[in-house]
Amino acid sequence: MSEDIKNTEKGGISVEIEHIFPIIKKWLYSEKEIFLREIVSNACDAVTKLKRLTSLGEAQIEDDKYKITVTIDKAARTLTVSDNGIGMTEDEVRRYICQIALSGALEFIEKYEGTDNKDAAADGIIGHFGLGFYSAFMVSDTVDVITRSYTSENAVKWVCSEAGEYEITTDYFRAERGTDVVMHIMADESEFLEEYRIREMLDKYCSFMPVEIYLDVVKPEEDKADEKSEDKAPEEPKPVNDVSPLWQKNPSDCTDEEYDEFYHKVFRDYREPLFHIHLNADYPLNFRGILYFPRLAHEYDNLEGQVKLYYNQVFVADNIKEVIPEFLLMLKGVLDCPELPLNVSRSYLQNSGYVAKISAHIVKKVADKLCSMYNLERENYEKLWEDLKTFVEYGCLRDRKFYDRVKSAVIYATTDGKYVTLDEYLEKAKEKHEKTVYYAADVTAQAQYISMFAAEGIEVVVLDKMIDTQFINIVEQENEGVKFVRIDADVAGALKAEGNAEANEKLTEIFKEVSGNSELKVSFELLKNEKIPAILNISEETRRMEDMMKMYRRAGSDMGDMKFPTDTSLVVNANSTLIKRLANEAENDTEKTKKLAKQIYTLALLAQRQLNADELQTFLSDSFDMLENI
């Protein structure tokens, strides 16, 4: 045997309480207020354990009115959480309270449920780490635990200072089973003795815990005397929580009114949600929840979404991105996942394939709901589309799998107020403009173009949101040969008359001169509509780049001064009587021709976009001059 093996020694790391206690107080939780969640959760666990023992025949309980009471005593500077649950014996106090991180919940599950039983978490026993109790010291200089076991053994009192030094008193008197956790609030934490603050915390973290929670405020003697003199009948106390939240029920047992009421209560949103999805996933995922599609005020209203994550009806956090994909965060809702792999502070998720499966399942259910509404309730679906559109397009941009699931339910509004899918549009248009989708970005500004297309029976869809430009890029990538073209970006073949127009070099030079753009592209076409002398087109590529610059600028990026795209093309209608007249006059009266050409160009520009201040002033001045010469 070698010398180094002979000298090998094994041992365990020893941590002294006075060293670890300050770390727990300062670093265990990101927010001090979480202490109340942890203490009330422990009380809830105590009740849940006793219920389980009773169901197994291990305990005989006559009084099954379980409850938790949170008591504020401002004069005594104490905040007390009391329960009538399982309680503890002296031995259990020494094992579970005097030793940090020895979880009684874990031992209970192993003893009564078996380590392989997957229903243990579903029964509501949430304490996995045994550290939650010590969060009380984040706001307390001393904590008392007065507890009596359901086995009727004598009560025990445990008192511990913020330094971690404790003393135990046995044979203490407590009339009933259960536990009181008495927190002596520190001088600089007085906010936790205010009723409004405790109500706020209970509402945030404990609104749906499965045991009734009551809030009691100890009143000064003078206030009690005043109440007696007024001879008021005492009000029946009401729990501050709902022990049977809507998501725990079967969807078939819930009404639309209940879903709306729950939405208003939880999110305090006065607007009605568009619709909801009730999630009820069984083994192996085992989670429940309700997701609501809120009514967005505008396309940038999506940041106001809120998905609350619960762990056995205990609030954990808002919008945890590992569970809720980013593009779904604009939704509002609740998710209760009793098997989430939380860290010791129940604040963050540990890496797990289970979490990824939950996320994928949620995405699938959302997509299924949209497709179901489209297939079964299309008329109602179309009414909701303008509110859903931004969400759906954003989801498709962020998750290609989501796009694959919902692409058949994506619809487009047309300028005549109808809705069509991509396939429906292309099928109708295949004889006139195969695989080309014409769209308008501004129905008012592009009215002239729309009327030209309408006259030829060409359907135009409306894509008037900033996100639309990005979305159609995805659609084009996923549909080979399909191209989206804005109606002012190209002259559709269906708008052209038969024959070819001859270019007029003289007019070409005049239009370049009056436009102030020597690089202006001028082409001559025979258009069916003889009343329109010219239209101004901007290439689709240039326009999309322009939209992208606007989007970046709105997001805060410095893109410099925005300029009108230079890649423009003036299409002169050789069939127009005005253009024919202009061509004749160009040979004799150059100045008059230039004035008319300038007016025609400006009108084409006005039909394409809003004029700037200088352009508008010049246009009005020239118009007045022309009127005087009539």
C-alpha positions in Angstrom: 0.0 0.0 0.0 1.4 3.4 -1.0 2.2 6.1 1.5 -0.3 8.6 0.1 -3.2 6.1 0.4 -2.3 5.4 4.0 -2.6 9.1 4.9 -6.0 9.6 3.1 -8.7 11.0 5.4 -12.5 11.6 4.7 -14.8 14.1 6.4 -17.7 16.5 6.0 -17.6 20.3 5.7 -18.6 22.0 8.9 -20.3 25.3 8.8 -20.9 27.3 12.0 -24.3 28.8 12.5 -23.0 32.3 13.3 -21.2 32.3 9.9 -24.1 31.1 7.7 -26.9 32.9 9.3 -25.9 36.4 8.1 -25.6 35.1 4.6 -29.1 33.6 4.7 -30.5 36.8 5.9 -28.9 39.0 3.3 -28.6 36.8 0.2 -31.3 34.1 0.3 -34.0 36.3 -1.2 -33.9 39.2 -3.6 -36.8 41.0 -1.8 -37.5 41.1 1.9 -41.2 40.9 1.4 -40.9 37.3 0.3 -40.5 36.3 4.0 -44.3 36.4 4.4 -44.8 34.1 1.4 -42.4 31.6 3.0 -43.8 31.6 6.5 -47.4 31.4 5.2 -46.4 28.6 2.8 -44.9 26.7 5.7 -48.2 27.1 7.6 -50.0 25.8 4.5 -47.7 22.8 4.3 -48.5 22.0 8.0 -52.2 21.9 7.2 -51.7 19.9 4.0 -49.6 17.3 5.9 -52.3 16.9 8.5 -55.0 16.5 5.8 -52.9 13.8 4.2 -52.4 11.9 7.4 -56.1 12.1 8.1 -56.9 10.7 4.6 -54.4 7.8 5.2 -56.0 7.0 8.6 -52.8 8.0 10.4 -54.6 10.8 12.3 -58.1 11.3 13.7 -59.1 14.9 13.5 -62.6 16.0 14.7 -62.2 19.7 13.8 -61.5 19.9 10.1 -61.9 23.7 9.8 -58.4 24.5 8.8 -57.1 28.0 8.5 -54.1 30.3 8.7 -54.2 33.6 10.6 -51.8 36.5 10.1 -51.9 38.8 13.1 -50.5 42.3 13.2 -49.8 43.7 16.7 -48.3 47.2 16.2 -48.0 47.9 19.9 -46.1 44.7 20.6 -44.2 45.1 17.2 -45.0 41.5 16.3 -46.3 39.9 13.1 -47.6 36.4 13.8 -48.5 33.6 11.4 -50.7 30.9 13.1 -52.0 27.6 11.7 -53.9 24.6 13.1 -52.0 22.1 11.0 -49.8 19.1 12.0 -47.7 21.0 14.6 -44.3 19.7 15.8 -43.0 17.7 18.8 -39.9 18.6 20.7 -37.8 16.2 18.6 -39.2 17.6 15.4 -38.4 21.2 16.4 -34.8 20.1 17.1 -34.6 18.3 13.7 -36.4 20.8 11.5 -35.9 24.2 13.1 -32.5 23.9 14.8 -30.8 22.4 11.7 -30.7 24.6 8.6 -31.8 23.1 5.3 -33.2 19.9 6.8 -36.6 19.9 5.1 -39.5 18.3 6.9 -41.5 18.3 3.7 -39.0 16.2 1.9 -38.9 13.7 4.8 -42.7 13.6 4.9 -43.0 12.9 1.2 -40.5 10.0 1.4 -42.2 8.5 4.4 -45.9 8.7 3.4 -45.8 8.9 -0.4 -42.7 7.0 -1.4 -39.9 8.6 -3.5 -41.3 7.3 -6.7 -44.8 8.7 -6.2 -45.4 11.5 -8.7 -48.5 12.8 -6.9 -46.7 14.1 -3.8 -46.1 17.5 -5.2 -49.7 17.6 -6.5 -50.9 17.1 -3.0 -49.6 20.6 -2.2 -46.5 20.0 -0.1 -44.3 22.7 -1.4 -41.3 23.0 1.0 -38.3 21.3 -0.6 -35.4 23.1 0.9 -36.1 23.9 4.6 -34.6 27.4 4.3 -37.8 29.4 3.9 -38.4 29.6 7.7 -35.2 31.5 8.2 -36.4 34.3 5.8 -38.2 35.6 8.9 -34.9 36.9 10.2 -34.7 39.3 7.3 -37.1 41.6 9.1 -37.0 40.3 12.7 -34.5 40.5 15.5 -36.1 37.6 17.3 -38.4 34.9 16.2 -40.6 32.7 18.4 -42.1 29.4 17.4 -44.8 28.0 19.6 -46.0 24.6 18.4 -48.1 21.6 19.5 -48.2 18.4 17.6 -51.4 16.7 16.4 -50.3 13.7 18.6 -51.3 15.8 21.7 -47.8 15.9 23.1 -47.0 19.0 25.1 -46.3 22.2 23.3 -42.8 23.5 22.7 -41.6 27.1 22.5 -38.4 27.9 20.5 -36.9 31.4 20.7 -34.1 32.5 18.4 -32.2 35.7 18.1 -30.9 37.2 14.8 -27.4 35.9 15.8 -28.7 32.4 15.6 -28.7 31.6 19.3 -31.8 29.8 20.5 -33.4 28.3 23.6 -36.2 25.7 23.8 -38.9 25.5 26.5 -40.7 22.2 26.8 -44.0 21.6 28.5 -45.1 25.0 27.2 -48.9 25.6 27.0 -50.8 25.9 23.8 -54.4 24.8 23.9 -54.7 23.6 20.3 -52.6 21.8 17.8 -50.7 23.8 15.3 -47.9 26.4 15.1 -47.5 30.1 15.8 -44.5 31.9 14.2 -44.1 35.2 16.1 -41.8 37.6 14.3 -40.5 40.5 16.4 -40.1 43.2 13.7 -36.9 45.2 13.7 -37.0 48.9 14.3 -36.1 49.8 10.7 -38.6 47.4 9.2 -41.8 49.0 10.6 -43.5 48.9 7.2 -44.2 45.3 7.9 -46.4 46.3 10.8 -48.7 48.3 8.5 -52.0 46.7 7.6 -52.0 48.0 4.0 -48.5 46.6 3.4 -49.3 43.1 4.8 -52.5 43.0 2.7 -50.6 44.0 -0.3 -48.1 41.1 0.2 -50.8 38.6 1.0 -52.6 39.6 -2.2 -49.5 39.3 -4.2 -48.1 36.0 -2.9 -50.9 34.2 -1.2 -54.1 35.0 -3.1 -54.7 31.4 -4.2 -53.1 29.3 -1.4 -55.2 26.2 -0.7 -55.9 27.0 2.9 -58.1 29.9 4.1 -56.0 32.9 5.3 -57.4 35.5 7.6 -55.8 38.9 8.5 -56.3 40.1 12.1 -55.2 43.5 13.3 -54.9 43.9 17.1 -56.4 47.3 17.9 -55.4 49.6 20.8 -57.6 49.6 23.9 -59.1 53.0 23.1 -60.3 51.8 19.7 -61.9 48.7 21.3 -63.7 51.0 23.7 -65.0 53.1 20.9 -66.4 50.1 19.1 -68.2 48.9 22.2 -69.8 52.4 22.7 -71.1 52.3 19.2 -72.7 48.9 19.8 -71.8 47.5 16.4 -72.2 43.9 15.6 -68.9 42.3 14.8 -68.4 41.5 11.1 -67.9 38.0 10.0 -64.3 37.6 9.1 -63.6 36.7 5.4 -60.5 35.0 4.1 -58.1 37.1 2.0 -57.5 34.3 -0.5 -59.4 32.1 -2.9 -58.6 28.4 -2.0 -60.1 27.1 -5.2 -58.8 29.3 -8.1 -60.4 29.0 -11.5 -57.4 27.2 -13.1 -57.9 24.3 -10.7 -61.4 23.6 -12.0 -62.3 21.6 -15.2 -62.9 23.9 -18.1 -66.3 22.4 -18.7 -67.3 23.6 -15.2 -66.4 27.2 -15.8 -68.5 29.9 -17.4 -67.4 32.8 -19.6 -68.5 35.1 -16.8 -66.2 33.4 -14.4 -63.3 33.6 -16.7 -63.9 37.4 -17.2 -64.4 38.0 -13.5 -61.1 36.1 -12.7 -59.3 38.2 -15.3 -60.5 41.5 -13.9 -59.7 40.4 -10.4 -56.2 39.2 -11.0 -55.0 41.8 -13.5 -57.2 44.8 -12.7 -57.8 45.4 -16.3 -61.1 47.2 -17.1 -61.1 46.0 -20.7 -62.6 42.6 -21.6 -60.1 40.0 -22.8 -60.5 38.8 -26.3 -60.6 35.1 -25.3 -58.9 32.6 -23.1 -57.1 29.3 -23.1 -57.6 26.9 -20.2 -54.5 24.7 -19.9 -54.8 21.3 -18.1 -51.8 19.2 -18.8 -51.6 15.8 -17.2 -48.6 13.5 -16.6 -45.7 13.9 -17.4 -46.0 17.7 -17.6 -48.6 18.2 -14.8 -49.4 21.9 -14.8 -52.5 24.0 -15.1 -53.3 27.6 -16.0 -55.3 30.1 -17.9 -54.0 32.4 -20.6 -55.8 35.5 -21.7 -55.4 37.4 -24.9 -55.8 41.1 -23.8 -57.2 43.8 -26.0 -54.2 45.8 -27.2 -54.6 49.5 -27.4 -52.0 49.7 -30.2 -49.2 47.6 -31.7 -46.7 48.7 -29.1 -49.0 47.8 -26.2 -47.6 44.3 -25.9 -45.1 45.2 -23.1 -48.0 45.3 -20.6 -48.5 41.5 -20.6 -48.2 39.6 -17.4 -48.1 35.8 -16.9 -48.0 34.9 -13.2 -46.2 31.7 -12.3 -47.5 29.7 -9.3 -46.0 26.7 -7.5 -48.8 24.7 -5.9 -51.0 27.9 -5.7 -48.1 29.9 -4.3 -47.0 32.9 -6.3 -43.4 32.7 -7.5 -42.8 35.3 -10.1 -44.1 37.2 -13.2 -43.0 36.4 -16.7 -40.3 33.8 -16.2 -38.9 33.5 -19.8 -37.8 29.9 -19.4 -41.4 28.9 -19.0 -43.1 31.6 -21.1 -41.6 32.2 -24.5 -40.8 35.9 -25.1 -43.4 36.4 -27.7 -46.1 35.1 -25.4 -45.3 37.6 -22.6 -47.7 40.0 -24.1 -50.5 37.7 -22.9 -51.9 37.8 -19.4 -52.5 34.7 -17.3 -51.6 32.3 -14.6 -49.6 29.1 -14.7 -49.4 26.6 -11.8 -46.5 24.2 -12.2 -46.1 22.1 -9.0 -43.0 20.3 -10.4 -40.9 23.3 -11.5 -37.2 22.8 -10.6 -36.9 26.0 -8.5 -33.7 27.0 -6.7 -33.7 27.3 -2.9 -35.2 30.7 -2.9 -38.1 29.6 -5.2 -37.2 32.7 -7.3 -35.3 31.2 -10.3 -35.5 28.1 -12.4 -32.8 25.5 -12.6 -32.0 24.1 -16.0 -34.4 21.3 -16.9 -35.8 19.6 -19.9 -39.1 19.7 -18.1 -39.2 23.4 -18.4 -38.6 23.3 -22.1 -41.4 20.8 -22.5 -43.8 23.1 -20.7 -42.8 26.0 -22.9 -43.3 23.9 -26.1 -46.7 22.7 -24.8 -47.9 26.2 -24.1 -46.9 27.4 -27.6 -48.7 24.4 -29.1 -51.9 25.1 -27.2 -51.9 28.8 -28.2 -51.4 27.9 -31.8 -54.1 25.2 -31.6 -56.6 27.7 -30.1 -56.0 30.2 -32.9 -56.4 27.5 -35.6 -59.5 26.2 -33.9 -61.1 29.6 -33.8 -60.3 30.2 -37.4 -61.7 26.8 -38.5 -64.8 26.8 -36.3 -65.6 30.4 -35.6 -64.2 32.3 -38.6 -66.7 35.2 -38.5 -65.9 35.9 -34.8 -62.2 35.3 -35.5 -62.2 37.9 -38.2 -63.8 40.4 -35.8 -60.9 39.8 -33.4 -58.1 39.7 -36.0 -57.0 43.3 -35.8 -56.4 42.8 -32.0 -54.6 39.5 -32.7 -52.6 40.4 -35.7 -49.7 42.0 -34.0 -49.3 39.2 -31.5 -49.5 36.5 -34.2 -47.0 38.2 -36.5 -44.6 38.8 -33.7 -44.9 35.2 -32.6 -44.2 34.0 -36.1 -41.1 36.2 -36.3 -39.7 34.9 -33.0 -40.6 31.2 -33.4 -40.6 29.5 -36.8 -42.4 26.4 -35.3 -45.2 28.7 -34.1 -45.4 30.1 -37.7 -45.7 26.5 -39.1 -48.6 25.8 -36.7 -50.6 29.0 -37.3 -49.9 29.9 -40.9 -53.2 28.5 -42.1 -55.0 30.8 -39.7 -53.2 34.0 -40.7 -55.6 36.3 -42.5 -55.2 39.6 -44.3 -57.7 42.5 -44.4 -58.5 43.8 -47.8 -59.2 47.4 -48.8 -62.9 46.5 -49.3 -63.3 45.2 -45.7 -63.0 41.5 -46.3 -60.5 39.0 -44.9 -58.6 36.4 -46.9 -55.8 33.9 -46.3 -52.7 33.8 -48.4 -54.0 30.7 -50.3 -57.4 32.3 -50.9 -55.8 35.5 -52.3 -53.4 33.7 -54.6 -56.1 31.3 -55.9 -58.3 34.3 -56.8 -55.5 36.3 -58.4 -53.6 33.5 -60.3 -54.9 34.6 -63.7 -54.0 38.3 -63.3 -50.9 38.3 -61.2 -49.7 34.8 -60.2 -47.9 34.5 -56.8 -47.9 38.3 -56.3 -49.7 39.9 -53.4 -50.5 43.6 -53.8 -50.8 45.6 -50.6 -51.4 49.1 -49.3 -49.7 50.6 -46.3 -51.9 53.7 -46.0 -55.4 53.4 -47.4 -55.9 57.2 -47.4 -52.6 58.2 -48.9 -52.7 55.5 -51.5 -56.3 55.9 -52.5 -55.5 56.7 -56.1 -53.5 53.5 -56.5 -56.2 51.5 -54.7 -58.9 52.8 -57.1 -56.7 51.8 -60.1 -56.4 48.3 -58.8 -60.1 48.1 -57.9 -61.1 49.2 -61.4 -59.3 46.1 -62.8 -60.7 43.8 -60.1 -57.4 43.3 -58.4 -57.7 42.7 -54.7 -55.4 44.7 -52.4 -54.6 43.7 -48.8 -53.8 46.2 -46.0 -50.5 46.0 -44.2 -50.3 49.2 -42.3 -48.3 48.2 -39.2 -44.5 48.6 -38.8 -44.2 44.9 -38.0 -45.9 43.9 -41.3 -42.7 44.5 -43.3 -40.8 42.0 -41.2 -43.6 39.5 -41.2 -44.0 39.4 -45.0 -40.3 38.7 -45.3 -41.0 35.4 -43.4 -44.0 34.6 -45.5 -41.9 35.1 -48.7 -39.2 32.8 -47.3 -41.6 30.1 -46.5 -43.6 30.2 -49.7 -41.4 29.8 -52.8 -42.0 32.3 -55.5 -44.5 34.4 -53.6 -43.8 38.1 -53.5 -45.5 40.9 -51.7 -45.5 44.2 -53.6 -46.9 47.5 -52.4 -49.3 49.0 -54.9 -47.0 52.1 -55.4 -43.9 50.0 -56.0 -44.7 48.5 -59.4 -47.3 48.8 -62.2 -49.2 45.6 -62.3 -49.6 44.0 -65.7 -53.4 44.1 -65.3 -53.3 47.9 -65.2 -51.6 48.2 -68.6 -53.4 48.5 -71.9 -52.3 46.5 -74.9 -49.3 47.7 -76.9 -46.1 49.4 -76.1 -45.6 53.1 -75.4 -42.8 55.1 -77.1 -40.4 57.0 -74.8 -40.3 60.7 -75.2 -36.8 62.0 -74.5 -37.9 65.6 -74.4 -40.5 64.9 -71.7 -38.1 62.7 -69.8 -35.6 65.5 -69.5 -38.3 68.0 -68.4 -39.6 65.6 -65.7 -36.1 65.1 -64.3 -35.6 68.8 -64.3 -38.8 69.8 -62.5 -38.4 67.0 -60.0 -35.0 68.2 -58.9 -33.7 64.7 -59.3 -31.4 64.1 -62.2 -31.3 60.4 -61.3 -35.1 60.0 -61.5 -36.1 57.0 -63.6 -38.8 57.9 -66.1 -40.7 55.3 -68.1 -43.7 55.5 -70.4 -46.5 53.0 -70.2 -50.0 52.6 -71.7 -52.3 52.5 -68.7 -56.0 51.6 -69.0 -57.0 54.5 -66.8 -56.6 57.5 -69.2 -57.4 60.1 -66.5 -54.2 59.5 -64.6 -51.2 61.2 -66.2 -48.5 59.7 -64.1 -47.8 57.7 -61.0 -44.7 57.6 -58.9 -43.3 54.3 -57.8 -40.7 53.4 -55.2 -39.0 50.0 -55.4 -40.2 47.4 -52.9 -36.6 46.9 -51.7 -36.0 50.5 -51.1 -39.3 51.0 -49.2 -38.6 48.0 -47.0 -35.2 49.4 -46.1 -36.9 52.7 -45.3 -39.4 50.9 -43.0 -36.5 49.1 -41.3 -34.7 52.4 -40.6 -37.9 53.8 -39.1 -38.3 50.8 -36.9 -34.7 51.1 -35.6 -35.1 54.8 -35.1 -38.3 54.2 -33.1 -36.4 51.7 -31.0 -33.8 54.4 -30.1 -31.1 53.7 -32.7 -29.5 56.8 -34.2 -30.1 56.4 -38.0 -29.5 60.0 -38.9 -31.9 62.2 -40.8 -34.6 60.3 -42.6 -34.7 61.1 -46.4 -37.1 60.2 -49.1 -35.9 57.2 -51.0 -33.9 58.1 -54.2 -34.7 54.8 -55.9 -38.0 56.2 -57.4 -39.6 55.8 -60.8 -42.0 58.1 -62.5 -44.4 56.1 -64.8 -45.8 58.4 -67.4 -49.2 57.3 -68.9 -48.9 57.6 -72.7 -52.6 57.0 -72.9 -53.4 60.1 -70.9 -54.9 63.0 -72.9 -53.0 65.4 -70.6 -49.7 63.7 -71.4 -50.4 63.8 -75.1 -51.2 67.5 -74.9 -48.0 68.0 -72.9 -45.9 66.2 -75.5 -47.3 68.5 -78.2 -46.7 71.7 -76.3 -43.2 70.6 -75.4 -42.2 71.4 -79.0 -43.4 75.0 -78.8 -43.8 76.3 -75.2 -41.0 75.0 -72.9 -41.9 77.2 -69.9 -45.6 76.3 -70.0 -44.7 72.6 -70.5 -42.4 72.7 -67.4 -45.1 74.3 -65.2 -47.6 71.5 -66.3 -44.9 68.8 -65.8 -44.1 70.2 -62.4 -47.8 70.1 -61.4 -48.2 66.5 -62.8 -45.1 65.4 -60.9 -46.1 67.0 -57.6 -49.6 65.4 -57.9 -47.9 62.0 -58.4 -45.7 62.7 -55.4 -48.7 63.8 -53.3 -50.5 60.5 -54.2 -47.4 58.6 -52.9 -46.6 60.5 -49.7 -47.2 63.6 -47.7 -45.5 66.7 -49.1 -43.0 68.5 -46.9 -43.3 72.2 -46.1 -41.3 73.5 -49.0 -43.0 71.2 -51.5 -46.4 72.1 -50.3 -45.7 75.8 -50.5 -44.4 75.6 -54.0 -47.3 73.4 -55.1 -49.9 75.8 -53.7 -48.2 78.8 -55.3 -48.0 77.1 -58.7 -51.6 76.0 -58.4 -52.8 79.6 -57.8 -50.7 80.9 -60.7 -52.4 78.3 -63.0 -55.8 79.2 -61.8 -55.2 82.9 -62.6 -54.2 82.1 -66.1 -57.3 80.0 -66.9 
